[in-house]
Amino acid sequence: MINIKINNIKIKVKKNITVLQACNNFNIEIPKFCFQDNLNIAGNCRMCLVEIKNSPKPVASCAMPVMPNMEIFTNTPLVQKARESVLEFILINHPLDCPICDQASECDLQDQTMFFGSDRSRFYFKNKRGVEDKNVGPFIKTIMTRCIHCTRCVRFSNEICNIDNFGTTGRGTSTEINFYNKNIFYSEFSGNLIDLCPVGALTSKPFAFKTRSWELIKKEGIDILDGIGSNIVFDIFNNNVVRVLPRTNLNINKEWINNKIRFFFDSLKYQRIEKPLFKKNNIFVEISWEDAFKKINKEIFKRDANEIQGVIGNLTDLESNFIYKKNLNQLGISNISYLYPNKKENKLNTDLTSNYLFNTSFKSIENADLCLILNTDIRQEGSILNIHIINRLKKGNFEIASIGSKNNYTYPVENLGLTINTLIDIIQGKHSFCKKLKKAKNPIIIVGNNFFFQLKESFYIFEKFKNLSFIPLKSFNILHSQTSYLNFLEIFNNKYNFQNKKS
């Protein structure tokens, strides 16, 4: 900890942080456009200027590290005038189309102009600069004349998505954000550019002109489309979900979500079975909910409980599974399957939760020194986990290897082999990768749940792998492609048995 002064107030802050972060820790507001907590520092918007004692001119606080006995001033006349001037220059070519902009009321430029800008401009050009809109894919609507060149989208595409042909072209007033060759933004995280953009240059195509943000009702939720459990927010208008946004959780998804989570909500309305279907003479006929429950009730009491089976779908949450099992158990029904009737999906030993959970916290990945991936495409099955691995890889001294099919993880991965025989060689000590496993202090082993359904011997081989003395049990992690299957393993075991209802 070091001692500094902010606006003549003595405080203690951590080393190796910037002036902007130090001010944010004490709720001292400093305006910014280009700075983003989870991206590298650019320092090109100059909106975060502050005054530092003995400095001849204002300093960009996002790029200036704190130093012992530093004196910082965030609200002097010099700082206020600098902020006004920066905003004045940004607004020279920015179109004044707020009433028709989808970013209105959620726009950083709007808010900061109101708080920190001047009430008039000294520039009266007849012609403003115009920039051609780009086609970057089906999800992102571009109006590039609104762009203020904060380069958040460029840094995100380079650092997170590993797209290196997207950046700035031209110089001076001809500067544009563009692909170096005509292309679309192909990434599972492309929708996050919509949230990153501080103005209305990048907005959501599916959400365009649907409603205004102040008309929305927000409800917090958890994603169930993969096994990560990302935190999300539903925006509801007229009792319909019109938008899904990420909810910040630094322990899981930070402030990112993938496109599958962000744009799945149209399935709640379109091509959806809205009424129960009853099969009669090999033809499905629509019936009312009342008739459906009457038929179910009639069929249940007509048969013995041992002849009835319940089936869990792959888009069910934990609470629904709990209530479903409780109701069936009270009717004496204990035969419940996941996804497919008469199929034994519960092959994992559920006596200990460590046998089927992802045991390593995402934060502790930062301390790992080796990663082994078994038969899973993390980019598709757990894309948020992929971001945590990318962040760890940037720090160095981290090696990643995989067993299974070769996938594009957007970072270098050493493929040890395509079949389970490679894992057997590692268990027996015949593979060269054994030396790396023994040397590793904090290894991470990520196993896809499909691994257990390839061969009958998969469970036995995996148990032998877990018994290796030099690998701690907490290093083994099961990555499920569906949260509903994880919920099934959690609820449908001996921990939750309910007394049968006597009738």
N, C-alpha and C positions, 0 to 999 in steps of 0.2 A: 504494500500500500504506500502511496505517496501523497504528500500534502499539496493542494492547489487552492486557488481562489477563483470562484465564479461570481461575478458581480459583487465583489468585496465580501463574499461569504466563504469562510475557511471550511474545506471539506476534504475527506480522504477518499481516494479512488484507487482502483487496481492499476497495476502497470500494464503496458502493452495494449491500451485501448486508445481510441481517438478522442479528440475534444468533443465531437458530436455525441459519441456514446456516453461520455462522462456527463454531459448535460442531460441526455435522455434519462440516465439513471436517477437523476434528481428532479425529473419532470420539468425541466427548463426547455421550453419549446424553441427549436431552431428549424426554420423551413428548409426543405430539401426536395429535389426532384430526382437526381441520378442515384443517390445513396439507397442501398437496399441491404438489409442485414445479412442475407444469405448469399450475396454476390460480392465479387471483388470490387474494390473501390476504384471509381473512375475520376471523380472530382471535376467533371466538365460542365456542370450546370451553374456553378458559382453562387448558388442561392444560399448556401449555408455559411456565408462569410461572417466571421466574428473578429473582434478586435482583441489583440494580445499585447500586453505591456511591452514596450521597447521594440515592437515590430513597426516598420515604416508604413505598412499598408495592411488592409484587412486580409485575413487568412482563411482558406477553405477548411472549415472545422472537420469535415469528413475525412480529410487526408492528413491532418496534423496530429501526431501522437502527443499525449500529455507528458509533461516533464515536471520534475520536482520544482515546487515554488512558482509554478506558472500562474499568471494572473490573466483571467479571461473576462471579457465584457461582451455581453450578447445583445444589449439594447441601447447602445450609445447613438448619438446623432449620426456618426460616421457609418455605423452598421445599418441603420435605418435607411440612409440615403443610398448605400450600396445595394440593398435589397430592392429598393424602388427602381434603381437603374437597371438591375438585372431583369426584373419583370418587364420593364419598359421595352428592353431590347427583345425579349422573348415574344412580346405581343405585337411587334412590328409586322410580322408576316402571319401571325396566327389568326385564322378566320373567326369572326365574331358570330358564330352560328350555334350558340349555346341552346336556344329554344328547340332546335332539331337534332341536337347531339345526344346519343344514348348514354354518354358519360355524365351528362348534366346532373348536378347534385352529388355526384361521386367523384368529381374532378378536382385533383390537387391544384391545378392552375387556377381554377375558379376560387377555391378557398383561400389560397395564398395571395391572390390578387386583392381579395376583399380585406385580408388582415394586414398584409405587408406592402401592398402596392400603392401607387399614387392614384389620385382621383381623376387624372387627365393625362393625355399623352402629348409629347411635343412633336411627334412624327405625323405628317399628313401626306403620305405617298398616295398617288392616284391608283397605282397598280401594286397589288401584293403578289408575292411569289406564289406560284401554283406548282404542285407536285402531282405527278400521275399516280393513281392508286394502283396497288399491286394485288395480284391474285396469289395468296399464300395458302390456300386450302379451303375446305368446306366449312370450317368453324370460325375463322377470323375474318372480320370485315375491316378493310383498311381505308382510311381517309388520310393520306399521308401529308396533306397540306397542314393538318393540325399537329404534326410531329414537331417536338421541341429538341430532338437529338439528345435525349438523356442517356441513350444506349443501354437501357436496362434489358431490352429484348435481345440485343446483340450479345451481351454478357451471359444472359441466361441460355441462349442457344449454344454458345461456345462452351460454357462451363458445365451445364447440366445435360443438355441434349447432344453434345458433341457434334454440332453442326458447324463446320468451319467455312462454309461458303456464304454466310450471311453476315453483313456488316455495313459499314458506311462507305459510300462512293461519292466522288466529287469533292470539291473544296469550296470554302466560303459559302456564299449564298446558294451554290449548286449542290451542297451536301444533301445526301438522301440516305435513308435506311433501305437497303435493297439486297437481293441475292446477286452474287457476282456473275452467276449464270441463271437463266430463267428456270425457276424451280418452285415447288410448293414446300411448305414447312412440314416435313414428314417426321413427326415425333409423337410419342404417346403423351407428352407433356405440353404440346403446343398451345392448349387452352389457357395455360398459366400466363401467356403473354397478355391476355386480356386483363388479368388482374394486375400485372406488373406495370402496364402503361399508365402513366399519371394523367394523361389527357385522353381525348377521344380519337386518337389515331388508330388504335387497335381495339375493336369492340367485338362483341359476340354476334355472329350472323343469325343463329337461331333465336336470339333474344331481341333482334332489331325491331324497334317501333312497336313492341308488344305492350309495354307499360312503363311508368316512371318509378324510380326507386322508392320514392316516398309513399307510393301506393301499395307497397309490398308488405306482407307479413312474414317475419323470419322465424323459422323453427330449427333448432339444433338437432343434429342426428349423427349416426354412425354408418359408414359405408359397409355394405354386406356383399359387394361384388367380388372382393378378393379376401385373402386371409389376413390383411394388415389391420383393418378397422380404422381407416382414416376418418378424422373428424370433419364433418361437413355442415353446411347451413342450407336449408331449403328456403327459397323465396317463393311465396305463394300469393297468387292474385286470382280473385274470383273462385277460390277453392281449387285452383289448379296449380301444380308446380310448374313454374316458368323458368327457374334458374337454380343451379346448384353451385355453391361457392365453397372454397376451403375454409375451415375454422382452424386457427393457429393452435398447434399443439407441438411444442418443440421436442417432445419425447417420441412422437410417432411420425406425423407427416409434415412437420414444420408448418409451412403455409402453401404447400403444393398439393394438388390432386391430379390424377391422370384423366385423359379424355373420356375413358369409359365411365368413370364416376360422374364427370361434369355434364355429360350429354345423354345419359341413359334415361332421363326423366320422360322423354317422349313416349317410351314404352308403357308409361302409366296411363296413357290416353289413347294412343293409336294401336290398331291391330291387337286389341286386348279382349279377352273373353269377359263380358260384363255380366252375363247371366249364367246360371247353372245349366249344364247340358246333360240330358238324360238319353241313354242309348236304348232305342226301341226299334226292333227289326233291322239291326245293323245301321241305323241312321240316328244321328244326334239331333235331339229336339230341345229347343229352349223351354225351360220351365221357370216358375217363380221360385224365389228363395224359400218361401213358406212350404211349397210343395216339395222342394229338395230336402228340407230338414225333416218333413214328415216321412218321406221315403227312407232316409237314412235311419231314423228312429225305428221305423217298422222293421227294416232289415236287420238292425243290430239285435233287437229283442227276439227275432225269429230264430237266430243262430246261437250256438254255444260260443263263449268268449274265445276259446282256443281256435275257432275257425275264422276269426276276424284278424285282419292285419292292417296296421296304420302305415302310411307312407309319408315321409317328410320331403318337401321340395328343396331345391337348391337356392332359394331366395327367401329363406325364413330367418327371422331374428331369434335371439336367445329367449326372449320373453314368450314369443309365440310357441316355441318348442316346449318350454316349461309348462305352459297351460295345456298344450295338446297332450303331453304325456300324462299330466295330472288327471285330465278328464277321462282318458282311455283307461288308465290304471283303476280309477274308481268304478269303471264298468267291467273290470276284470280282464281287460285286454292288455297283454304285455308284449305281444309280437309287433314290433315297430321297426320298419326298415327305412333306409335313407335312399331316396331318389328312385330306386327300382324295387318293385315287389319281389319277395322271395330271394333277395340277394343279401348276403352277409357282408355288409360294409364295415362293420365294427370289428376289424381284425386287430387293431392296435390295442395294447394293454392299457386300459383307462384307470387302473388302480392308482397310478401316480400321474399327475398332470404333466410332469416333465417328459413323459413318454410320447405326448402328442402336441406339446406346445412349442412355440418359438422361445426358448429359454433365455437367450441373450437379449438384453435390452438394446434398443437401437443406439442409445447414447454410448453404451460400452463398446460398440463397434469401433469407436475412435481409438480405443486402446488395443485393438487386435493387431496381430502381426502376420497372420496367415489365414486364408479363406479357402475352403474346399467346397465345391458345389456338386451335389449328387443329383443328377437326373431332374433338373428343373430349369426352366427359362425364367430367370428372375425378372427380366424386363417385361414379360407378359403376365406372369403369375403374381408378382409382388413388386411393381414398378417403384413404389415409394422406398422399399428396401434398397433398390438399385441406386437411388440418390444418396443414401447413407454410405453405401460402399464407394461411390464415386468421390464423395467428400473425404473419406478415409484415404483413398488412393492418392489424392492430391498432396497429402502430407508426407508421402514417401514411406519407405521401409515396410511395404505391404505387398504381399504376393498373393495372386488368385489363381487357383487351378480348378478344373472341372472334370467330372466323369459323366459321359453321356453324349448326346448329340451336340454338334458344334453350333452355338447360337451367337448372334451379334449382341453383346452386352453393352456396346459403345465404349468399351475399354479393353485393354489386352488381357486375355485369359489363356493360360496354358492348358490345353486339352490333353489329359493323361491317357484317355482311352474311351472307346464307345460303348463297351459292354461292362457287365458286372464283374467279369473276370479281373479287370484292373483293380477293383476294390478288394477282391480276394487276395491278389498279389500283395497289396498294401498291408492287409491284415496278417499275412504270413511273413511279412518282412522282406519280400523278394523285389519290391519296387523301389526305385531311387527316391521317390517322394517320401519314403519313410523317414529319411534323415531330416528332411525339412519339418516334418510333423513332430519329431522328437525335439528339435531345437526350438520350436515355436513355444513362446511363453503363454500367449493368449490366442490359441487358434479358434476359428469359427467354422463349423461344419453345417452347411445348409442342405437339407434333404427334402426334395419334393415329395408330396404324398403319393404321386404316381409310381415312385420307386417301389412301394410295397405291393403293388398289384402287377408287377411284371412277371415275377416268378414265385412259385410256392415257397422257395427257400429264402426269399428276400428278407423276411423277418428274422430268420435264424442268422443270416449273414450280418444283418445290421446289429443284432445283439452281440455278436462276436466282435464287431467293430467298436461297440461301446465299452466292451470289457478291456480294451487296451489300456494299460495302467498309466501311460504317459499323456493321455488325453482326458481332461476333466469332463464329467458328465454334463456340466452346464454349458459346454461348448457345442453340444449336439442340439440342432434346431430343426423342427419340422415346419416346412412352409406349405400351408394349405392354399389351394387355389380358390376355395370358397369358404367364407365365414360360416355358412350354414352347416358345413360338415364339421367344423370345429365346435359349433354349438351342439350338434348331434352327439359328438363324443363327450362333451361336458355334461349334457343333461341325461342321455340315455345310458346310464350305467347304474350300478347298485346304490349310488349315493342318494338318488332321488326315487325311492319306491313309495308309493302311496297306498294306503289301505283300500282294499277293494270294497266297492259299494254293495251292500247286501240288498237284494231286491226280492 
